[in-house]
Amino acid sequence: MTAAKMHSLGIHTGADLKGRSLLELTHHFGKAGQYYYKIARAEDDRPVEANRVRKSIGAETSFALLLK
């Protein structure tokens, strides 16, 4: 539903979203408009949670590049 509304307003990309004002986005999307405004500008005030349950563990083997 939100995607359809954004498309009807001519918002198809992040750049399109960033080009809209806070006033315009809150007018069309209410409280969520402020979230869309900030996220398009890479603003995220949520605290970083450094200590959380690990979901996966990665492992790799790197080999030196041999040049002749």
C-alpha positions in Angstrom: 0.0 0.0 0.0 2.8 2.4 0.9 4.7 1.6 -2.3 1.6 2.3 -4.4 1.1 5.6 -2.7 4.7 6.6 -3.2 4.6 5.6 -6.8 1.4 7.7 -7.3 3.3 10.6 -5.9 6.2 10.0 -8.3 8.5 8.5 -5.7 10.3 5.5 -7.2 13.8 5.7 -5.9 15.6 6.8 -2.7 16.7 9.9 -4.6 13.1 10.7 -5.3 12.2 10.3 -1.6 15.2 12.5 -0.5 13.9 15.2 -2.8 10.7 15.5 -0.9 10.3 17.9 2.1 9.4 16.8 5.6 6.2 18.7 5.4 5.1 17.0 2.2 6.0 13.5 3.5 4.2 14.0 6.8 1.2 15.4 4.9 0.9 12.2 2.8 2.2 9.6 5.3 1.5 11.0 8.7 3.9 10.1 11.4 5.7 7.6 9.1 6.6 10.6 6.9 9.2 11.7 9.4 10.7 8.2 9.4 10.9 8.2 5.6 12.4 11.7 5.6 15.2 10.7 8.0 15.9 7.3 6.5 16.4 8.8 3.0 19.0 11.1 4.6 20.8 8.2 6.5 19.6 9.7 9.9 19.0 6.9 12.4 18.8 7.9 16.1 18.3 4.4 17.4 21.0 3.2 19.8 23.6 0.7 18.5 23.3 -2.7 20.3 26.8 -4.1 20.3 26.0 -7.0 22.6 23.4 -9.2 21.0 22.9 -12.9 20.2 25.1 -14.0 17.3 23.0 -15.2 14.4 25.8 -16.7 12.3 29.5 -17.3 12.2 31.6 -16.7 9.1 34.9 -18.4 8.2 37.2 -17.9 5.3 40.6 -19.0 4.1 42.7 -16.4 2.3 45.7 -17.3 0.2 48.6 -15.1 -0.6 48.7 -13.9 -4.2 51.8 -15.3 -5.9 53.4 -13.0 -8.5 56.0 -14.2 -10.9 
